[in-house]
Amino acid sequence: QVQLVESGGGLVQPGGSLRLSCAASGSIFSIATMHWYRQAPGKQRELVAHITTSSSTGYADSVKGRFTISRDNARNTVYLQMNSLKPEDTAVYYCNARHIYTGNDYWGQGTQVTVSS
């Protein structure tokens, strides 16, 4: 059974930084593209960043140059380093693993990020 557990959310002032972590259990990590999504109140869930099994990355335009996604295959963990945070980054952030062969999606429970002074 695949489990994804996010951590690292919290309250931060504008301009601050946070690092989110997502630890994956089970054997999926090495065969999954990992994603970070976010969902703000009243808005649809949106893709923030992704990283492939070969560590190719992609970002939403709204976070390019401020967020960095990375993965540690030895620890089965994916990270999202968020710098220069803005109030509009406030959302619940979700980790997602997508099996590269089946396309099956697995989701974490989400972690709240609030950017406010």
KETI-531882 format. One record per residue: residue number from 1; x, y, z of N, C-alpha, C in turn; residue in one letter. Coordinates in nm, 2 decimals. Layout:
! KETI-531882
@k: NUM&n_px: X&n_py: Y&n_pz: Z&ca_px: X&ca_py: Y&ca_pz: Z&c_px: X&c_py: Y&c_pz: Z&r: A
...
//
This chain:
! KETI-531882
@k: 1&n_px: 0.08&n_py: -0.12&n_pz: 0.00&ca_px: 0.00&ca_py: 0.00&ca_pz: 0.00&c_px: 0.09&c_py: 0.12&c_pz: 0.00&r: Q
@k: 2&n_px: 0.05&n_py: 0.22&n_pz: -0.08&ca_px: 0.13&ca_py: 0.34&ca_pz: -0.09&c_px: 0.07&c_py: 0.45&c_pz: 0.00&r: V
@k: 3&n_px: 0.16&n_py: 0.51&n_pz: 0.07&ca_px: 0.13&ca_py: 0.62&ca_pz: 0.16&c_px: 0.22&c_py: 0.74&c_pz: 0.14&r: Q
@k: 4&n_px: 0.16&n_py: 0.86&n_pz: 0.13&ca_px: 0.24&ca_py: 0.98&ca_pz: 0.12&c_px: 0.21&c_py: 1.07&c_pz: 0.24&r: L
@k: 5&n_px: 0.31&n_py: 1.11&n_pz: 0.30&ca_px: 0.29&ca_py: 1.19&ca_pz: 0.42&c_px: 0.37&c_py: 1.32&c_pz: 0.41&r: V
@k: 6&n_px: 0.29&n_py: 1.43&n_pz: 0.40&ca_px: 0.36&ca_py: 1.57&ca_pz: 0.39&c_px: 0.39&c_py: 1.63&c_pz: 0.52&r: E
@k: 7&n_px: 0.48&n_py: 1.71&n_pz: 0.53&ca_px: 0.52&ca_py: 1.79&ca_pz: 0.65&c_px: 0.58&c_py: 1.92&c_pz: 0.61&r: S
@k: 8&n_px: 0.59&n_py: 2.01&n_pz: 0.70&ca_px: 0.67&ca_py: 2.13&ca_pz: 0.68&c_px: 0.58&c_py: 2.26&c_pz: 0.65&r: G
@k: 9&n_px: 0.45&n_py: 2.24&n_pz: 0.65&ca_px: 0.37&ca_py: 2.36&ca_pz: 0.63&c_px: 0.37&c_py: 2.45&c_pz: 0.76&r: G
@k: 10&n_px: 0.31&n_py: 2.56&n_pz: 0.75&ca_px: 0.30&ca_py: 2.65&ca_pz: 0.86&c_px: 0.26&c_py: 2.79&c_pz: 0.82&r: G
@k: 11&n_px: 0.28&n_py: 2.88&n_pz: 0.92&ca_px: 0.26&ca_py: 3.02&ca_pz: 0.89&c_px: 0.39&c_py: 3.10&c_pz: 0.87&r: L
@k: 12&n_px: 0.40&n_py: 3.18&n_pz: 0.77&ca_px: 0.52&ca_py: 3.25&ca_pz: 0.74&c_px: 0.49&c_py: 3.39&c_pz: 0.69&r: V
@k: 13&n_px: 0.57&n_py: 3.48&n_pz: 0.72&ca_px: 0.55&ca_py: 3.62&ca_pz: 0.67&c_px: 0.59&c_py: 3.63&c_pz: 0.52&r: Q
@k: 14&n_px: 0.53&n_py: 3.72&n_pz: 0.45&ca_px: 0.56&ca_py: 3.75&ca_pz: 0.31&c_px: 0.71&c_py: 3.77&c_pz: 0.30&r: P
@k: 15&n_px: 0.77&n_py: 3.71&n_pz: 0.19&ca_px: 0.91&ca_py: 3.71&ca_pz: 0.17&c_px: 0.99&c_py: 3.60&c_pz: 0.24&r: G
@k: 16&n_px: 0.92&n_py: 3.53&n_pz: 0.33&ca_px: 0.99&ca_py: 3.42&ca_pz: 0.40&c_px: 1.00&c_py: 3.29&c_pz: 0.32&r: G
@k: 17&n_px: 1.05&n_py: 3.19&n_pz: 0.38&ca_px: 1.07&ca_py: 3.06&ca_pz: 0.32&c_px: 1.01&c_py: 2.94&c_pz: 0.40&r: S
@k: 18&n_px: 0.98&n_py: 2.84&n_pz: 0.33&ca_px: 0.94&ca_py: 2.71&ca_pz: 0.39&c_px: 0.99&c_py: 2.60&c_pz: 0.30&r: L
@k: 19&n_px: 1.01&n_py: 2.48&n_pz: 0.37&ca_px: 1.04&ca_py: 2.36&ca_pz: 0.29&c_px: 0.94&c_py: 2.25&c_pz: 0.32&r: R
@k: 20&n_px: 0.87&n_py: 2.21&n_pz: 0.22&ca_px: 0.78&ca_py: 2.10&ca_pz: 0.24&c_px: 0.85&c_py: 1.97&c_pz: 0.21&r: L
@k: 21&n_px: 0.81&n_py: 1.86&n_pz: 0.28&ca_px: 0.86&ca_py: 1.73&ca_pz: 0.26&c_px: 0.74&c_py: 1.64&c_pz: 0.23&r: S
@k: 22&n_px: 0.77&n_py: 1.53&n_pz: 0.15&ca_px: 0.67&ca_py: 1.43&ca_pz: 0.13&c_px: 0.74&c_py: 1.30&c_pz: 0.13&r: C
@k: 23&n_px: 0.71&n_py: 1.22&n_pz: 0.23&ca_px: 0.78&ca_py: 1.09&ca_pz: 0.25&c_px: 0.68&c_py: 0.98&c_pz: 0.19&r: A
@k: 24&n_px: 0.74&n_py: 0.90&n_pz: 0.11&ca_px: 0.65&ca_py: 0.79&ca_pz: 0.04&c_px: 0.69&c_py: 0.65&c_pz: 0.10&r: A
@k: 25&n_px: 0.59&n_py: 0.58&n_pz: 0.13&ca_px: 0.61&ca_py: 0.44&ca_pz: 0.17&c_px: 0.57&c_py: 0.35&c_pz: 0.06&r: S
@k: 26&n_px: 0.61&n_py: 0.22&n_pz: 0.07&ca_px: 0.58&ca_py: 0.13&ca_pz: -0.04&c_px: 0.69&c_py: 0.14&c_pz: -0.14&r: G
@k: 27&n_px: 0.67&n_py: 0.07&n_pz: -0.25&ca_px: 0.77&ca_py: 0.06&ca_pz: -0.35&c_px: 0.75&c_py: 0.15&c_pz: -0.47&r: S
@k: 28&n_px: 0.67&n_py: 0.25&n_pz: -0.46&ca_px: 0.63&ca_py: 0.33&ca_pz: -0.58&c_px: 0.73&c_py: 0.44&c_pz: -0.61&r: I
@k: 29&n_px: 0.81&n_py: 0.48&n_pz: -0.51&ca_px: 0.88&ca_py: 0.61&ca_pz: -0.53&c_px: 0.97&c_py: 0.61&c_pz: -0.65&r: F
@k: 30&n_px: 1.04&n_py: 0.50&n_pz: -0.67&ca_px: 1.14&ca_py: 0.49&ca_pz: -0.78&c_px: 1.07&c_py: 0.48&c_pz: -0.92&r: S
@k: 31&n_px: 0.94&n_py: 0.46&n_pz: -0.93&ca_px: 0.88&ca_py: 0.44&ca_pz: -1.05&c_px: 0.76&c_py: 0.54&c_pz: -1.06&r: I
@k: 32&n_px: 0.78&n_py: 0.66&n_pz: -1.00&ca_px: 0.67&ca_py: 0.76&ca_pz: -1.00&c_px: 0.73&c_py: 0.90&c_pz: -1.03&r: A
@k: 33&n_px: 0.65&n_py: 0.97&n_pz: -1.11&ca_px: 0.67&ca_py: 1.11&ca_pz: -1.12&c_px: 0.60&c_py: 1.17&c_pz: -1.00&r: T
@k: 34&n_px: 0.68&n_py: 1.26&n_pz: -0.93&ca_px: 0.62&ca_py: 1.32&ca_pz: -0.81&c_px: 0.58&c_py: 1.47&c_pz: -0.84&r: M
@k: 35&n_px: 0.47&n_py: 1.50&n_pz: -0.78&ca_px: 0.41&ca_py: 1.64&ca_pz: -0.81&c_px: 0.38&c_py: 1.70&c_pz: -0.67&r: H
@k: 36&n_px: 0.38&n_py: 1.83&n_pz: -0.67&ca_px: 0.32&ca_py: 1.91&ca_pz: -0.57&c_px: 0.21&c_py: 1.99&c_pz: -0.63&r: W
@k: 37&n_px: 0.09&n_py: 1.98&n_pz: -0.57&ca_px: -0.03&ca_py: 2.06&ca_pz: -0.61&c_px: -0.06&c_py: 2.15&c_pz: -0.49&r: Y
@k: 38&n_px: -0.15&n_py: 2.25&n_pz: -0.52&ca_px: -0.20&ca_py: 2.33&ca_pz: -0.41&c_px: -0.34&c_py: 2.37&c_pz: -0.44&r: R
@k: 39&n_px: -0.42&n_py: 2.39&n_pz: -0.34&ca_px: -0.56&ca_py: 2.43&ca_pz: -0.35&c_px: -0.59&c_py: 2.54&c_pz: -0.25&r: Q
@k: 40&n_px: -0.62&n_py: 2.66&n_pz: -0.30&ca_px: -0.66&ca_py: 2.77&ca_pz: -0.22&c_px: -0.81&c_py: 2.77&c_pz: -0.20&r: A
@k: 41&n_px: -0.86&n_py: 2.83&n_pz: -0.09&ca_px: -1.00&ca_py: 2.83&ca_pz: -0.06&c_px: -1.08&c_py: 2.89&c_pz: -0.18&r: P
@k: 42&n_px: -1.18&n_py: 2.81&n_pz: -0.23&ca_px: -1.26&ca_py: 2.86&ca_pz: -0.34&c_px: -1.20&c_py: 2.84&c_pz: -0.47&r: G
@k: 43&n_px: -1.09&n_py: 2.78&n_pz: -0.48&ca_px: -1.02&ca_py: 2.77&ca_pz: -0.61&c_px: -0.99&c_py: 2.62&c_pz: -0.64&r: K
@k: 44&n_px: -0.97&n_py: 2.59&n_pz: -0.77&ca_px: -0.94&ca_py: 2.46&ca_pz: -0.81&c_px: -0.80&c_py: 2.42&c_pz: -0.77&r: Q
@k: 45&n_px: -0.78&n_py: 2.29&n_pz: -0.75&ca_px: -0.64&ca_py: 2.24&ca_pz: -0.73&c_px: -0.55&c_py: 2.27&c_pz: -0.85&r: R
@k: 46&n_px: -0.43&n_py: 2.32&n_pz: -0.83&ca_px: -0.34&ca_py: 2.35&ca_pz: -0.94&c_px: -0.21&c_py: 2.29&c_pz: -0.92&r: E
@k: 47&n_px: -0.15&n_py: 2.25&n_pz: -1.03&ca_px: -0.01&ca_py: 2.19&ca_pz: -1.03&c_px: 0.09&c_py: 2.30&c_pz: -1.00&r: L
@k: 48&n_px: 0.18&n_py: 2.27&n_pz: -0.91&ca_px: 0.28&ca_py: 2.37&ca_pz: -0.87&c_px: 0.41&c_py: 2.33&c_pz: -0.94&r: V
@k: 49&n_px: 0.45&n_py: 2.20&n_pz: -0.92&ca_px: 0.58&ca_py: 2.16&ca_pz: -0.97&c_px: 0.58&c_py: 2.00&c_pz: -0.98&r: A
@k: 50&n_px: 0.67&n_py: 1.95&n_pz: -1.07&ca_px: 0.68&ca_py: 1.81&ca_pz: -1.08&c_px: 0.83&c_py: 1.78&c_pz: -1.10&r: H
@k: 51&n_px: 0.86&n_py: 1.65&n_pz: -1.07&ca_px: 0.99&ca_py: 1.60&ca_pz: -1.09&c_px: 0.98&c_py: 1.45&c_pz: -1.13&r: I
@k: 52&n_px: 1.05&n_py: 1.42&n_pz: -1.24&ca_px: 1.04&ca_py: 1.29&ca_pz: -1.30&c_px: 1.14&c_py: 1.19&c_pz: -1.23&r: T
@k: 53&n_px: 1.14&n_py: 1.07&n_pz: -1.27&ca_px: 1.23&ca_py: 0.97&ca_pz: -1.21&c_px: 1.37&c_py: 1.00&c_pz: -1.24&r: T
@k: 54&n_px: 1.40&n_py: 1.07&n_pz: -1.35&ca_px: 1.53&ca_py: 1.12&ca_pz: -1.39&c_px: 1.56&c_py: 1.26&c_pz: -1.34&r: S
@k: 55&n_px: 1.47&n_py: 1.31&n_pz: -1.26&ca_px: 1.49&ca_py: 1.44&ca_pz: -1.19&c_px: 1.48&c_py: 1.56&c_pz: -1.29&r: S
@k: 56&n_px: 1.41&n_py: 1.54&n_pz: -1.40&ca_px: 1.37&ca_py: 1.66&ca_pz: -1.48&c_px: 1.25&c_py: 1.73&c_pz: -1.40&r: S
@k: 57&n_px: 1.26&n_py: 1.86&n_pz: -1.41&ca_px: 1.16&ca_py: 1.93&ca_pz: -1.33&c_px: 1.08&c_py: 2.03&c_pz: -1.42&r: T
@k: 58&n_px: 0.96&n_py: 2.07&n_pz: -1.37&ca_px: 0.88&ca_py: 2.17&ca_pz: -1.43&c_px: 0.80&c_py: 2.24&c_pz: -1.32&r: G
@k: 59&n_px: 0.77&n_py: 2.37&n_pz: -1.36&ca_px: 0.71&ca_py: 2.46&ca_pz: -1.26&c_px: 0.59&c_py: 2.54&c_pz: -1.32&r: Y
@k: 60&n_px: 0.50&n_py: 2.57&n_pz: -1.24&ca_px: 0.39&ca_py: 2.67&ca_pz: -1.28&c_px: 0.46&c_py: 2.80&c_pz: -1.29&r: A
@k: 61&n_px: 0.41&n_py: 2.88&n_pz: -1.39&ca_px: 0.47&ca_py: 3.01&ca_pz: -1.41&c_px: 0.47&c_py: 3.10&c_pz: -1.28&r: D
@k: 62&n_px: 0.37&n_py: 3.08&n_pz: -1.20&ca_px: 0.35&ca_py: 3.16&ca_pz: -1.08&c_px: 0.46&c_py: 3.14&c_pz: -0.97&r: S
@k: 63&n_px: 0.53&n_py: 3.02&n_pz: -0.98&ca_px: 0.63&ca_py: 2.99&ca_pz: -0.88&c_px: 0.77&c_py: 2.98&c_pz: -0.94&r: V
@k: 64&n_px: 0.79&n_py: 2.99&n_pz: -1.07&ca_px: 0.92&ca_py: 2.98&ca_pz: -1.13&c_px: 1.01&c_py: 3.09&c_pz: -1.07&r: K
@k: 65&n_px: 1.13&n_py: 3.04&n_pz: -1.04&ca_px: 1.23&ca_py: 3.13&ca_pz: -0.98&c_px: 1.22&c_py: 3.14&c_pz: -0.83&r: G
@k: 66&n_px: 1.11&n_py: 3.09&n_pz: -0.77&ca_px: 1.09&ca_py: 3.10&ca_pz: -0.63&c_px: 1.09&c_py: 2.97&c_pz: -0.56&r: R
@k: 67&n_px: 1.03&n_py: 2.87&n_pz: -0.63&ca_px: 1.02&ca_py: 2.73&ca_pz: -0.57&c_px: 1.11&c_py: 2.64&c_pz: -0.64&r: F
@k: 68&n_px: 1.16&n_py: 2.54&n_pz: -0.56&ca_px: 1.25&ca_py: 2.43&ca_pz: -0.62&c_px: 1.20&c_py: 2.30&c_pz: -0.57&r: T
@k: 69&n_px: 1.18&n_py: 2.21&n_pz: -0.66&ca_px: 1.14&ca_py: 2.07&ca_pz: -0.63&c_px: 1.26&c_py: 1.98&c_pz: -0.64&r: I
@k: 70&n_px: 1.27&n_py: 1.89&n_pz: -0.55&ca_px: 1.39&ca_py: 1.80&ca_pz: -0.56&c_px: 1.34&c_py: 1.66&c_pz: -0.50&r: S
@k: 71&n_px: 1.42&n_py: 1.56&n_pz: -0.52&ca_px: 1.39&ca_py: 1.43&ca_pz: -0.47&c_px: 1.51&c_py: 1.36&c_pz: -0.42&r: R
@k: 72&n_px: 1.49&n_py: 1.28&n_pz: -0.31&ca_px: 1.60&ca_py: 1.20&ca_pz: -0.25&c_px: 1.55&c_py: 1.06&c_pz: -0.26&r: D
@k: 73&n_px: 1.60&n_py: 0.99&n_pz: -0.36&ca_px: 1.56&ca_py: 0.85&ca_pz: -0.38&c_px: 1.60&c_py: 0.76&c_pz: -0.27&r: N
@k: 74&n_px: 1.71&n_py: 0.79&n_pz: -0.21&ca_px: 1.75&ca_py: 0.70&ca_pz: -0.09&c_px: 1.66&c_py: 0.71&c_pz: 0.02&r: A
@k: 75&n_px: 1.59&n_py: 0.83&n_pz: 0.04&ca_px: 1.50&ca_py: 0.85&ca_pz: 0.15&c_px: 1.35&c_py: 0.84&c_pz: 0.11&r: R
@k: 76&n_px: 1.33&n_py: 0.81&n_pz: -0.02&ca_px: 1.19&ca_py: 0.81&ca_pz: -0.07&c_px: 1.11&c_py: 0.94&c_pz: -0.04&r: N
@k: 77&n_px: 1.18&n_py: 1.05&n_pz: -0.06&ca_px: 1.12&ca_py: 1.18&ca_pz: -0.02&c_px: 1.14&c_py: 1.28&c_pz: -0.13&r: T
@k: 78&n_px: 1.03&n_py: 1.36&n_pz: -0.15&ca_px: 1.04&ca_py: 1.47&ca_pz: -0.24&c_px: 1.02&c_py: 1.60&c_pz: -0.16&r: V
@k: 79&n_px: 1.09&n_py: 1.70&n_pz: -0.20&ca_px: 1.09&ca_py: 1.83&ca_pz: -0.13&c_px: 1.03&c_py: 1.94&c_pz: -0.22&r: Y
@k: 80&n_px: 0.98&n_py: 2.04&n_pz: -0.15&ca_px: 0.95&ca_py: 2.17&ca_pz: -0.22&c_px: 1.00&c_py: 2.28&c_pz: -0.14&r: L
@k: 81&n_px: 1.11&n_py: 2.34&n_pz: -0.19&ca_px: 1.17&ca_py: 2.46&ca_pz: -0.12&c_px: 1.10&c_py: 2.58&c_pz: -0.18&r: Q
@k: 82&n_px: 1.04&n_py: 2.66&n_pz: -0.09&ca_px: 0.96&ca_py: 2.77&ca_pz: -0.13&c_px: 1.02&c_py: 2.90&c_pz: -0.07&r: M
@k: 83&n_px: 1.07&n_py: 2.99&n_pz: -0.16&ca_px: 1.13&ca_py: 3.11&ca_pz: -0.12&c_px: 1.05&c_py: 3.23&c_pz: -0.16&r: N
@k: 84&n_px: 1.08&n_py: 3.34&n_pz: -0.11&ca_px: 1.01&ca_py: 3.47&ca_pz: -0.15&c_px: 0.86&c_py: 3.45&c_pz: -0.15&r: S
@k: 85&n_px: 0.81&n_py: 3.39&n_pz: -0.04&ca_px: 0.66&ca_py: 3.36&ca_pz: -0.04&c_px: 0.57&c_py: 3.48&c_pz: -0.04&r: L
@k: 86&n_px: 0.46&n_py: 3.46&n_pz: -0.11&ca_px: 0.36&ca_py: 3.57&ca_pz: -0.12&c_px: 0.23&c_py: 3.53&c_pz: -0.06&r: K
@k: 87&n_px: 0.15&n_py: 3.62&n_pz: -0.02&ca_px: 0.02&ca_py: 3.59&ca_pz: 0.03&c_px: -0.06&c_py: 3.50&c_pz: -0.06&r: P
@k: 88&n_px: -0.05&n_py: 3.51&n_pz: -0.19&ca_px: -0.12&ca_py: 3.43&ca_pz: -0.29&c_px: -0.07&c_py: 3.29&c_pz: -0.29&r: E
@k: 89&n_px: 0.04&n_py: 3.26&n_pz: -0.23&ca_px: 0.09&ca_py: 3.12&ca_pz: -0.22&c_px: 0.01&c_py: 3.04&c_pz: -0.11&r: D
@k: 90&n_px: -0.07&n_py: 3.11&n_pz: -0.03&ca_px: -0.15&ca_py: 3.05&ca_pz: 0.08&c_px: -0.24&c_py: 2.94&c_pz: 0.02&r: T
@k: 91&n_px: -0.23&n_py: 2.82&n_pz: 0.07&ca_px: -0.31&ca_py: 2.71&ca_pz: 0.02&c_px: -0.28&c_py: 2.58&c_pz: 0.10&r: A
@k: 92&n_px: -0.36&n_py: 2.48&n_pz: 0.07&ca_px: -0.32&ca_py: 2.35&ca_pz: 0.12&c_px: -0.23&c_py: 2.29&c_pz: 0.01&r: V
@k: 93&n_px: -0.12&n_py: 2.24&n_pz: 0.04&ca_px: -0.03&ca_py: 2.18&ca_pz: -0.05&c_px: -0.03&c_py: 2.03&c_pz: -0.04&r: Y
@k: 94&n_px: -0.05&n_py: 1.96&n_pz: -0.16&ca_px: -0.06&ca_py: 1.82&ca_pz: -0.17&c_px: 0.05&c_py: 1.76&c_pz: -0.25&r: Y
@k: 95&n_px: 0.10&n_py: 1.65&n_pz: -0.20&ca_px: 0.20&ca_py: 1.57&ca_pz: -0.27&c_px: 0.12&c_py: 1.46&c_pz: -0.35&r: C
@k: 96&n_px: 0.17&n_py: 1.43&n_pz: -0.47&ca_px: 0.11&ca_py: 1.33&ca_pz: -0.55&c_px: 0.22&c_py: 1.25&c_pz: -0.62&r: N
@k: 97&n_px: 0.19&n_py: 1.12&n_pz: -0.62&ca_px: 0.28&ca_py: 1.03&ca_pz: -0.70&c_px: 0.20&c_py: 0.97&c_pz: -0.81&r: A
@k: 98&n_px: 0.26&n_py: 0.97&n_pz: -0.93&ca_px: 0.19&ca_py: 0.91&ca_pz: -1.04&c_px: 0.28&c_py: 0.80&c_pz: -1.10&r: R
@k: 99&n_px: 0.22&n_py: 0.68&n_pz: -1.10&ca_px: 0.30&ca_py: 0.56&ca_pz: -1.14&c_px: 0.33&c_py: 0.58&c_pz: -1.29&r: H
@k: 100&n_px: 0.45&n_py: 0.56&n_pz: -1.33&ca_px: 0.49&ca_py: 0.59&ca_pz: -1.47&c_px: 0.44&c_py: 0.49&c_pz: -1.57&r: I
@k: 101&n_px: 0.40&n_py: 0.37&n_pz: -1.52&ca_px: 0.35&ca_py: 0.27&ca_pz: -1.61&c_px: 0.19&c_py: 0.26&c_pz: -1.61&r: Y
@k: 102&n_px: 0.13&n_py: 0.27&n_pz: -1.50&ca_px: -0.01&ca_py: 0.25&ca_pz: -1.49&c_px: -0.09&c_py: 0.39&c_pz: -1.49&r: T
@k: 103&n_px: -0.02&n_py: 0.49&n_pz: -1.46&ca_px: -0.09&ca_py: 0.62&ca_pz: -1.45&c_px: -0.17&c_py: 0.64&c_pz: -1.32&r: G
@k: 104&n_px: -0.16&n_py: 0.54&n_pz: -1.23&ca_px: -0.24&ca_py: 0.55&ca_pz: -1.10&c_px: -0.18&c_py: 0.67&c_pz: -1.02&r: N
@k: 105&n_px: -0.27&n_py: 0.74&n_pz: -0.96&ca_px: -0.24&ca_py: 0.85&ca_pz: -0.87&c_px: -0.25&c_py: 0.82&c_pz: -0.73&r: D
@k: 106&n_px: -0.16&n_py: 0.87&n_pz: -0.65&ca_px: -0.16&ca_py: 0.85&ca_pz: -0.50&c_px: -0.14&c_py: 0.99&c_pz: -0.44&r: Y
@k: 107&n_px: -0.22&n_py: 1.02&n_pz: -0.34&ca_px: -0.22&ca_py: 1.15&ca_pz: -0.28&c_px: -0.19&c_py: 1.15&c_pz: -0.13&r: W
@k: 108&n_px: -0.12&n_py: 1.25&n_pz: -0.09&ca_px: -0.10&ca_py: 1.28&ca_pz: 0.06&c_px: -0.22&c_py: 1.35&c_pz: 0.11&r: G
@k: 109&n_px: -0.22&n_py: 1.37&n_pz: 0.24&ca_px: -0.33&ca_py: 1.43&ca_pz: 0.31&c_px: -0.33&c_py: 1.59&c_pz: 0.30&r: Q
@k: 110&n_px: -0.22&n_py: 1.64&n_pz: 0.26&ca_px: -0.21&ca_py: 1.79&ca_pz: 0.25&c_px: -0.15&c_py: 1.85&c_pz: 0.37&r: G
@k: 111&n_px: -0.08&n_py: 1.97&n_pz: 0.35&ca_px: -0.03&ca_py: 2.05&ca_pz: 0.45&c_px: -0.06&c_py: 2.19&c_pz: 0.43&r: T
@k: 112&n_px: -0.10&n_py: 2.26&n_pz: 0.53&ca_px: -0.14&ca_py: 2.40&ca_pz: 0.51&c_px: -0.02&c_py: 2.50&c_pz: 0.51&r: Q
@k: 113&n_px: -0.02&n_py: 2.58&n_pz: 0.41&ca_px: 0.08&ca_py: 2.69&ca_pz: 0.41&c_px: 0.00&c_py: 2.82&c_pz: 0.41&r: V
@k: 114&n_px: 0.04&n_py: 2.91&n_pz: 0.51&ca_px: -0.03&ca_py: 3.04&ca_pz: 0.52&c_px: 0.08&c_py: 3.15&c_pz: 0.52&r: T
@k: 115&n_px: 0.07&n_py: 3.24&n_pz: 0.42&ca_px: 0.16&ca_py: 3.35&ca_pz: 0.41&c_px: 0.09&c_py: 3.48&c_pz: 0.45&r: V
@k: 116&n_px: 0.13&n_py: 3.53&n_pz: 0.56&ca_px: 0.05&ca_py: 3.65&ca_pz: 0.61&c_px: 0.14&c_py: 3.72&c_pz: 0.71&r: S
@k: 117&n_px: 0.12&n_py: 3.85&n_pz: 0.71&ca_px: 0.19&ca_py: 3.93&ca_pz: 0.81&c_px: 0.11&c_py: 3.95&c_pz: 0.94&r: S
//
